[in-house]
Amino acid sequence: MLGLIQDRPLLISSLIEYAALYHGDTEIVTRTVEGPIHRYGYRQLRDRAKQLANALTKLGVKPGDRIGTLAWNTYRHMELYYGVSGMGAVLHTINPRLFPEQIDYIANHAEDQYLFFDLTFAPLVEKLAPLLKTVKGFVLMTDKAHMPAGCTIPNLVCYEELIGAESTDYTWPDFDELTASSLCYTSGTTGNPKGVLYSHRSTLLHSFCVCTRDGLGLSSYDSALVIVPLFHANAWGVPYGAAMCGAKLVLPGPALDGKSVYELLRDEKCNFSLGVPTVWLAMFQYVDQNPSLDVKKDILLQRVVIGGSAAPRAMIERFDKQFSSYVIHAWGMTEMSPLGTTGNLLPKHMTLPADQRIDVQQKQGRVVYGVEIKITDDAGQELARDGKAFGDVKVRGPWITKGYFKGEGGKVLDDDGWFTTGDVATLDPDGYMQITDRSKDVIKSGGEWISSIDLENAAVGFPAVHEAAVIGVFHAKWQERPLLLVIPKPGQTVDKAALMTFLEGKVAKWWLPDDIVVVDELPHTATGKLLKIKLREQFKDYKLPTAGAAA
């Protein structure tokens, strides 16, 4: 027997229609690529998204066609989020920080029909245009006054002229909620990037999670600075969740330096923000260089979501003490839409001393409803959820990929539908997960595993260290031993002996690095993660001082 309940499809267009009707005047604030601050509400976003849908229809865009973007976090990019998916086409957000060869590959693999891009990327698109085989036209996301002179991009159209000629009268079509809505490629640290194809249904279900208290807790009470890019796993679902709940959105455009981030937080009275650790390190550096700032008065942040890479304990502590902000440590991946765990506390944690509470916050968070997670050993056997046993993390659920676009990578699920994430972690009885490493980054020393993440987080707590990375280096006796690479804070030097003493007691003695190297910079992926594969190649012949004595 089936229930007698209406079967209405879960479509992205329903989000923007709800937002326009019930919180149409709630602001979306953008620091534009052109410079000035732009403001309007969800109602205007809906109307302009409809103008865009009319324009794309006239251009011959059909349901299922891919529309590419090379764009920052701006109101125009948000219009594409709703206009493209709402009409039944597929929004393909491309990470502009990738190598040009990767962007070329991705756009051709996706068979993008049109490419929308910001002024920043005009020189890049000029070079790429002849290589993009399926792109029929290019749309520069600016107004007529800012169109560049002498640009050689073929079939170039001005965004404001394109949509300005269209009516706001457009009826969003109804279709199957399993229809593809957006496409996002993995950063491709090894091999070619692979596409994750989200559906309207998966996006809506994920949005509900974003708005739950035990998800990200996004609500109409929030003024949210969205630093995580719209081209990075749909900005962790916040552009959709914000429309669902009526949160004010603050979009930073291309200005992600510490000063710009601080000023937006201050001026827009943001109480919520999301970003990777490197962005917050830049803001901390700005604060340190400007001691006259009244942080307590200026910054009203209550919650900060940190993901993409592990948040160092020192960062969580600084937000807590200096900014009175609670860090929600989150974990997920492009293949997971991306949320899998969020670091909200349970009632029993509220009375813990600060150090013990931060012990919980340091974990990647508690499993959210909608995601099943287990950890397994090398033989695929599930391990205990005791917070001690660690193994390969596997996931399944209604917003998790079942395969990559065009079948790249072959079969990615096991026979029971589990997706292997590549992370190694523990799970405790309350459902909190702690990543100990990526499976390819874990250091295997004498048959035991050493967590590079734990070592990195401990090292960043040293006052003179700005950023740290740990890799495994060959050792004749132990197979691998940890090498710690550190970048000093500006104007400071790292005393290696003092740093080693600092680490003692913070990790197991046999985890202590066999050597410390001070470097000027560390390589990162296009999404801000440490590029360990490049570091391992760079230091593959490095001779540890312990190697000769122990061999």
N, C-alpha and C positions, 0 to 999 in steps of 0.2 A: 504494500500500500504506500502510495506517495503522498506527501503533504500537500495541502491545498494553499500553497503560497505562490505568489507571482514570481515569474522567472524573468527578471530584468537583467540584462547583461551589465557586468561591471566594466565600464568604459571610462577612459581618462577624460573624455569630454564632460562627463557628469561632474567631475571635480571642479572644473572651471565654471560651469553653469551654477553649481551650488555656491561657489565663492563669490561670483558676481551678484547673485541674488541676496545672500545672507551676510556677506561682509565686503560689499563692493567698494567701500571707501577705505578699507584697510590698506595702508601704504605698502608699495614696493619701491624701495629706494635704491638707486644705482649710481655709483661713481662711474661715469661713462668713459669710454675709450677716448672720446674727444676732450674730456676734462671736467665739465660741469656736473653737478649732482642733478639727477633726474628723479622726479616723483610722480607716481600715479597710483591708482587703486586697482583691485582685482577686476572691477567692472570694465575699466579701460583695457586691461590685459585681455579679458575675454573678447571685447569688441575688436581689438587689433588682431587677435588670433583668428577671428572669423574673416577679417579682411585678408589675412595671409592665406587662409584656406581657399577663399575665392580666387586669389591671384594664382595659387598653385594649380587650381582646377583649370584656369585659362591657359596655363603653361602646359597642360596635358598630363599632369601628375595623376597617377591612378593608384587605387588601393594596393598596398604592398610595395610600391616604389620606395627606394631609399633616398632620403634627403640628407646630405652630409653637412656638418657644421665644423668650422674651426673658429671657436669663439670663446670669450671670457664669460664670467658670470654677470650678465646684464639683463635688463628688461626685454630687449629684443630677442635674446636667446631663450628667455622664458616664453615668449610668444611662439617661437618655433616648437617648444616643448608641447604646447597645447594645440597649435594650429595644424602641425604636421600629423601628429598621432590622432588628433580628433577627427581628421578627415579620412583616416584609415591607411595613411601612408606610414612609413617607418622612419623615425628620427634617428639618424646615425651621428652621434657625437664623436668627433675625432680629437684625440689628445694632440695639441699642437706642439707639445714638448718632445714628441717622438722625433727620431731622425727622419729627414725628408724621404729617404728610401722606404721607411716603414709607413709613412703617411700615403705615399704613392701606392704601395702594396695594398693597404687597407681600403682606400677609396676604390681601387679597381676590383678588389675581391668582393666588396659590398655592392659593386655596380651602382654607385651613387648616380642619380639622374641630375641633380643640381647640387651645387656647393655654396653654402652661405658662410661668409667669413667676416671677421672684424678688420678694421683698418691696420691693426698691428701686423696682420699676417698677409697683407697685400704683396710684399716682396716675395714671400714664400710661395703664395699661390701663383704669382707670375712665373716662377720657375717650374712649378709643378703642372700648370695647366696643360702643356702639350703632352704630358704623360698620362693624363686622366682620360681613359678611353671611352667611358660611358657618360661622362658629365656633359650635359647639353648646354648648360649656362652657369654663370657665376653671379652671385648676389652679394654685393658689398654692404654690410650692415651699418649704414650711416645715412646721412641726409645729403642732399645735392651739394650743399656748400662745402662739404668735406670730401667729396669725390676727388681722388688724386688726378692731377694732370699728367698726361703722357703715359698712362698705364696701358700695357700691351695685353692685358688679360682679355681673351676673346669672349664675345657674348656677355659682356659685363653689364649688370643692372644695378641701380641704386635701390636699396631696400625701401626707403621711405617713399620713393616714387612708385615702386612696385605695389606696395599695399595701399598707398594713399589714393590710388585711382579706384579702389574697390569699395563695395558696400559692406556694412556690418551685418547685413541681412544674410544669414547663412544658417541652415539647419544641419546640425551635426547628424551624420548618418548612424543608424543602428546596425550593428554587426556582431558576430560571434565574439564573446569576451576572450577567447583563446587566440584571437588575431594578434599578430606581432605588432608591438607598439614602438619599440626602440631597440637599437643595436649598439653595443659597446664592446670594443675589442680589448682583450687583455694586453698588458704592457709589453709582453713578449720578451722577457729577459733571456729566454733561450728559444731559438727558432722563430718562425713568423708569428705575429699576434693572431689570436683566434677570437672569433666573434661570439658574443653571448646575446641571444635574441630574446628580449623580454616580451611578455604578452600584456594586454590590458588587464587581464585577471590577476596576473602575478604582481603587477604594479599597484593595483588597488588594494590587494591583500597586504602587501608590504606597507602601504601607506597607513592602514589601520594600526599596524605594529608601531610605526613611527610616532603615532599620536597616543599610544597607551602610556600609562604611568611607568610601567616596567619596560617599555621600549625606550624611546627618546623623550617621552613626556612632552612633545610639542603641543602647544595649545594657543588659543586666542590671546592669552596673557603674555605671549612671548614676542620680543623684538629680536629676530634671529639674524646674526651676521653669518652668511653662508660663504665661508672661505674655501671649503672643499669644492673643487671645480665641478661645474655642470657637465664637463666631459669625463668625469671620474665616477663611474658606476651611478650615474644619475644623481650626483651630489648627495649620495647616501639616502636618496628617497625624499629629502626635505622639500624640494619644489612641489611635489605632489601632496605630501603630508600637510604643508602650509596651506594649500588651497582647501584641503579637507577641514582644517580646524580654524583657519582664519588668523594665522600668525603673520605679523609684519615681517617682511623680508628685506634684508639689507644686503645688496650685492656689490662686491668691491671692484668689479671690472678687473683691469690688469694690475692694479696697484696693491701688491701684496707685501710690501716692505713694512717693517715694524712701525714706522711713524704713521703710515696710512691706515693700517689696521687699528692702531690705538685711537686715532682720531675718529674713525667710523664708530668704534665701540662707544666712545665718549659722546659724540654728537647725536647719535641715533638711540642713545640710552639702551643699548643691547644688553639683554639679560641672558642670552643664549647664543652659543656659537659652535662651529664645527670646523676642524682643520687637522692637518697632519702635524707631527711634532716640530718639523723644521720651521713652519710658520710661527709657532709660538716661541721658538728660540730667537727668531728675529725680533719679535715684539719685546721679549725680555731684554735683549741687547739694547733696544731703543730706550727702554725704561732705565737701564743701568747707566746709559750715557747721558741721561737727562734727569739727574737727581732732584730737580726742582718740581717735577711732576707730582701732582697730588693724586696718586693712584686710587686711594680709597674714595675720594670724592668723584673722580672722573669716570671710573669703571664700575658699572653696576652688574657685571657678569655674575649670574647665579650658577649656571651650568655650562660646562665646556666639554663637548664630545671630541675625543681624540682617538683616531684610528689610522689605518694605513701602515703604521709602524708602532711598535710598543712605546707607550709613554713612560719615560724614565721616572723613577720614584721622586727624584729631585724636582721634576716638573710638576707632579701631582702635589707635592708639599708646597711648592712656591705658589701655585694657584690658591691653595688652601690658606696659606698664611698671609700672603701679600695682597691677594685679590678677593679673598673670602669667597672663592668660587669652587664649586664641586666638580671634579673631573669625572665624567662618565667615560670610562675606558671601554671602547667598543671593538668588536672584531667581526670580520666578514670578508667577502671577496667579490669581485665582479660577477663571478658565477653564482653568487647568492643574493644579488639585487641591492645592497650587499649584506644586510644585517643578519648576524647569527647569534651574537651575544652582546649584552649591554651591561655596564658595570654599575647598576643601581643596587643600593643596599637593602637588606631585609630589616624588619623592625628590630630584630635581636642585635643588629650591628650598631644601632644608633647610640647606645650607651657605652660603646667601647672607647678606650683611650685612643687618642689621635693616631699613635703609631700602629695600633692593631687595626684601626679602621682603614688606614692607608694600605695595610697588608692586603685587605680585601679589594680595595680599589686598584691595586697594582695588577690584579688578575684581569684577564681580558673581558670578564663579565659573566653574567648569568644567561643561560640559554633562554631565548625568547620563544613564546608560543608560535608555532608555524615552522619551526626548525627542529628536526630530530638530529641529535648528535651522539656519536659514540666514538670511543678510542679502541684501537685494535693493535695486537702485536704483529710481528712479521708474517705469522701464519694466518692472519685474519681473524683471530679469536678476540672477542670483546674482553676488555680489561676492566678491572674494578673502578668504580667511581669513588675512590677514597682520597683523592687529592695527592696521592703519592705515585701510583702507577702512571707511566706516561707512554703514549703510543700514537699511532697515526690517526688523525682526526678525519672522520667520515660523516657526511651530512646528507639529508634528504628532506624534501618539503615542497610546498606549492609555489615558492618563489626561487627555487634552485634549479639550475640548468640540467637538462637531460642529454645535452649534446651541443656541440659547437656548430656555428653557422656553416652550411654546406658540408657538414660531416667531417670537418677538419679534426684531426686527432683521433678519429675512429670512435669506438665505443668507450664512453667515459664512466658509465655506471656499472656496478657489479650486478650479479643476477638478482639481488634483492633491492636494487634501485639506489644504492648508496654511492655518493660521489666522494672520491678521495681528494682532500683539499691540499695535501702537501705539507700541512702543518703537523707538528708533534706537540702534544699537550697532555695536561692532567685534567681530570674532572673530579670535583668534590661532591659530597652527598647533596649539597644545596643547589647543584647545577652550575657552579662557577667553574669556568675553564681558565687554565693558565697555559699559554703557549710557551713551550720551552725552546722551540726553534722551528725553522723550516726544515723539512726532512733532508734537504740537500745542504743545509748550513750547519746542522748539528755536528759537534766535534766528537769523534770517537777516539777515546784515549784509553789504551789498555783494556779494551772490551767494555768500557763504561762510557756513558754519554755526558758531555758537558754542554750546558746551555749558553750559547753565545749571547742571547738576549739578556739573560740575568747578569752576565759579566758586563755587558755594555751599559745596562741600567745602573749598575753599581759604580762604574767608572765615571759616568756623567754626574754623579753626586759629588765628585771631587771639585772643590771650588774653582780650580783653574781650567777645568775641561769644558769645552764647548760642545763637542760631539765625539762619539767613540764608536769603533767597529771592532769586532773580534772575528778572526778566521782561524781555521785549523791549518797548521803547517806541519810538514812531514817531520817525524821523529823516529829514529831507527828502533828504539826500544818500545815506545808507547804508541806507535803508528801515527798519531797526531797529537799535537799540543797547541794550546791557544796562544795566539799572538794578538796583543792589544794595540790598536792604532788609535791615536787621539789627536784632535785639533784643539789647540789652546784657545782660551777666550782672548779677545783683542787686548793687547797690551800686557798679557800675562805669559809666563813660562810654566811648563809642567816639569816638576821635579819627579823623575821616574821612581826614585827610591821612596819618596814621600807618598806617591800614588800607590805603590805596591803595599806600603804599610797601611794606607787608608783602606785598601780592599780586604785586608786580613780581617776575618771575622764576619765579613759581609757575604762571602760565598765559601763553599767548602774549600779547605786548604789545597786539595789536589786540583781544584778548578783554577787556582791563581795562574795568570799568564806566565809563560816562560820568558817573555820579553815584552817590552813596551817600545813602540816607535811613534815619535811625534811627527805629524804630517801637516801640510798646509791645507789640504782639502781631501774630501772623501767622495767617491763617485756615487751618484744616485740614479735610480730609474726615473722615467718620465712622471711617475706618480709620487716621487719623493722618498722611495724606499732605498736603503743602502744596497748598492750593486755589488754583492759579495762575489759574484762570479768574476768580475773584473779585478777585485782585490786579490782573489786567489791566484789569478793569472799573474798579476804584478809581483806577488811575493812567493811564487811557486818554488823559487830556488833559495829562499831566505834561510840562512843558517842560524838556528836557535843557539844561544850560549850554552844551553843544557845538553845539546845533541851529542857533542863529543864525549862528555863525561858519562852519559847514560848509555851510549851505544854498546 
